[in-house]
Amino acid sequence: MSKPERNIINFDDILARSEKSNVLFFNYDNEAFMNTGIQESGGTPPYASTTTGPAGEKIPGKIGVKQDLVTPFAFYGTKKLFLATVNPAYPNDFMGKVADALKSNGSAFIQAYSDCMRGWRHAAADALSISKLATDCGYWPLYTVRVEDGIPIFTYYRGLDIDKDKFVEYLKSMGKFKHLFKPKFMEKEIDEIIYLTEQRNNKLKGLIDQFGAEKPIDVYRVNRKKLQPQIHLQPGHGLCPGCGAGMVLNQMATAATAVADTNIIYVNNTSCSEVSTSKDNVTSWNVPWVHHLFESGATVAEAISTAKKIMKAKDLYSQEIPWIIHIAGDGSTYDIGFQFLKAALIRTSSFVEMNEYLKNQK
Ligand SMILES: Cc1ncc(C[n+]2csc(CCOP(=O)(O)OP(=O)(O)O)c2C)c(N)n1
């Protein structure tokens, strides 16, 4: 079999494109409801210990799977959609994908690996090495799906193959999996986590075989020395030291600054990212930022996008329509809030272009 070909995507070429997303829906996945006290979510991996599914003598943490959130979105029948996973330990891939998403027509959903040193129980200084290990061991594969005219096209960057030694090292690096190693070695449960992850990756490989791009490996080239530091989020937020969401928001905002400058609106569901950037009613954001309920930020983001477009079509809005990013944790993405997200994502990537109809009806 010939070696899969790489598709080199230059950051500057993305910036030069005229395409524009309606909304980028952005989930940072710290794998539990963290700001309310580390409760289990649909994003929590099997056998991880949380406060609502604690590991004890009888039950070894979460009994259930980590749900696959990204690939199913490719099959809802949308017309034009950009879907991707990112990890802040791979910043070129991360920032390239955020820019690519914002500079693609239709809408986008990106899911970011987001370490949580308090909830996962490890030293703050280990946040980056654990994040890198997550992709290198095959736990957090980095891939993209571009739905073009209703058909999904899959590409990937890395992390599709399981490295069992690295996987065990990954599990050992965090307190949330400590009970799998001490007081006794729980081989069956460790093997099961790896097995379930491998099954998910095998499904992904099958989709790449079936719906893969001609050049299936995307490599983003970003000249980070040339990149302007982000100007959306001020220093002085209240996230924990070493918080993965801090790295995630910083890289997301760096790419968004390059694309949008300050013409952007953020909508934030209730979460760590929200409470930590809006303490005592003082926002850390330098650009318009809306906090909405735990569950319904996606709908608000959609409403802002659609309202601006309708006003533009009716000549009631003369400025350039802003870029819109909706930010949510895994609790408000997998669980409470999923219905709002799913509906908003599908609407904004299919029939939002209603201003075509409105143009002639002033
Ligand atoms: C309907 C509703 N249920 C529960 C809450 C309380 N609540 C606010 S934030 C939150 C957890 C958020 O978890 P997640 O989305 O994973 O974000 P994280 O805190 O991990 O950043 C909960 C349970 C709420 N605000 N509204």
The ligand as an ORCA input file, in Angstrom:
! r2SCAN-3c Opt
* xyz 1 1
  C     -29.863     23.642     34.208
  C     -28.701     23.809     35.093
  N     -28.251     22.749     35.781
  C     -27.169     22.854     36.578
  C     -26.518     24.062     36.693
  C     -25.346     24.195     37.628
  N     -24.112     24.186     36.874
  C     -23.541     25.313     36.441
  S     -22.090     25.040     35.662
  C     -22.216     23.391     35.906
  C     -21.125     22.445     35.474
  C     -20.450     22.830     34.192
  O     -19.737     21.726     33.713
  P     -19.034     21.767     32.306
  O     -19.986     22.188     31.264
  O     -18.341     20.467     32.091
  O     -17.955     22.945     32.465
  P     -16.711     23.022     33.481
  O     -17.261     23.469     34.796
  O     -16.101     21.675     33.555
  O     -15.818     24.038     32.888
  C     -23.391     23.072     36.577
  C     -23.805     21.699     36.965
  C     -27.004     25.151     35.964
  N     -26.400     26.327     35.996
  N     -28.095     25.008     35.181
*
